[in-house]
């Protein structure tokens, strides 16, 4: 709560009172210094930062050393470590702006990665390999590509003598990929809130999409994400011999009926700004759904339009509404006995702005009077969707148009989760944008043989360099 109150005064309203920001970057070559960037990126990828064997602290120290070598004062580059989690450190750095009244820009990226077994991979996951136009290695895409691009941008800004009007903060954090590790963003918000205090933040979650031929289709901007919440359904009954059929005393039967009601229920449509913009911008890309998606984009959709879009794609349905599904069930104690107890887990992905208590009440109603519904874990803080203002979108659209003519910029609501759920909840509007375009197959993220196209990485590096300058000049 302390962190949330700290950020209450740093709102997007303060950002909107500033003059319009330039859409284009200033004179420096956004692609300069590629060999140095490759070395930085390789060092970061080859630093094992998976949990529990790797070390985010080492990765943070190595990136911090590069910033200090570039001339940043030691007091402006800090590795922040919880003593109870010595390998789960975070890097905080700052390039001070000339106008202290302007809210800072936060560059946020996580440096931890999903664990990878050498025996399962074609190549060593912690040796970066360039092959057939790709960089291979754990974290090459998620999320060390952005972490390296942000660090590289700060190194170059210092070398150029760039003096931003708006302060630029960098936070490379640990713990995003597993709940077993300490989450760096949560830790900083609670213990070092000044490291993240900003008017708005750039984060993972966005990025471009390529078709099967490698042609850019759209450049995505994440504006909000759904909140993860598990609920426990529980039913108990007296039990008894299995030969005595007693429907009114069968806990598994009650649970089956309750879960069937949950499975069949559609929560009401709740159209966020990002979802509205997504469907409107995407309409021309999907001829079979063009009319319905365009209607959603204009805010004039009928129930039939929503139904058509929901039925066409589960991800589109999840973009329109809160979704809840049964994911696990356990019950009974013997094959020849009436069950005495049964429990189930229902997993929900909640639309930003909707309260977990409201969802609990609806699930309790669906469960009926024989099934008790409760939170499996304490609900997370609400994560409001950040607004899509011209000040945010204008530079993204202008730079994207210059780099990828004819490729639309499409906002979207994430149905998964990033660390943006914490910063949005803390009052820091957070946008997922990278300018890095991905293959349709997901590029092995969280799986085997993770990779990123060399061209995509270098384009994204140039895009982010230009975007950060456009926001801070």
Helices and strands as residue ranges (DSSP letters): H 2-7, H 12-16, H 34-45, H 56-69, G 74-76, E 77-80, E 90-95, E 105-110, G 118-120, E 129-131, E 134-136, H 144-160, E 168-173, H 184-191, G 193-195, E 200-203, E 207-210, E 216-225, E 227-236, E 240-241, G 247-249, H 251-264, H 273-282, G 283-285, G 287-289, H 290-298, H 303-312, H 314-320, E 323-331, E 337-338, E 341-350, H 356-367, E 372-375, H 390-403, E 408-414, H 420-425, E 429-432, E 437-438, E 451-453, H 454-472
